[in-house]
Amino acid sequence: MCGSDKKLGEIRALILVGGYGTRLRPLTLSRPKPLVEFANKPILMHQIEALVEAGVTQVILAVSYRADDMEKELTEQVSKLGVSLTFSHETEPLGTAGPLALARDLLATSPEPFFVLNSDVICDFPFKELAKYHRSHGKEGTIVVTKVEEPSKYGVVVYKEDGQIESFVEKPQEFISNKINAGEYIISYI
């Protein structure tokens, strides 16, 4: 894991796992997308292991589609990592902001910032650096962006030179920027 050995404190993570995974069909017809294996383990376990390595003490999964499968498979695997795992159930998929509101009481247990992740992100997770950067600027939130060749396929993030976000543009037809939302955030207590 990148960064220093210093842990992050009582920091939590909310992982958005409620989608249907339609672009990964037929793999997702029999299991939810976060449980599809990548490098011999479920995609989601790569994230959870990186969060634990960074010092995260509680992982909250915002579940909807095939929630029982998620609970059954992940509860045992995650308990071996020594981290608390909680499920926040959506009765219908709520997008990105909806699960935050639904899990508000779970996130309010500590004044520390918390991570929010899309469940299908696979990368070398810079969680320690992200937390350090977030704390250094003192704003409400930090979003990770990444550069792509074809921004018209994604949600583009338009921001000022100082990093302040001006707008989000979903799948722009004309070039605005090639920086897109990478599905990793850290947010101060809501």
Secondary structure, 3 states (H helix, E strand, C coil): CCCCCCCCCCCEEEEECCCCCHHHCCHHHCCCHHHCEECCEEHHHHHHHHHHHHCCCEEEEEECCCHHHHHHHHHHHHHCCCCEEEEEECCCCCCCHHHHHHCHHHHCCCCCCEEEEECCCCCCCCHHHHHHHHHHHCCCEEEEEEECCCHHHCEEEEECCCCCEEEEEECCCCCCCCEEEEEEEEECCC
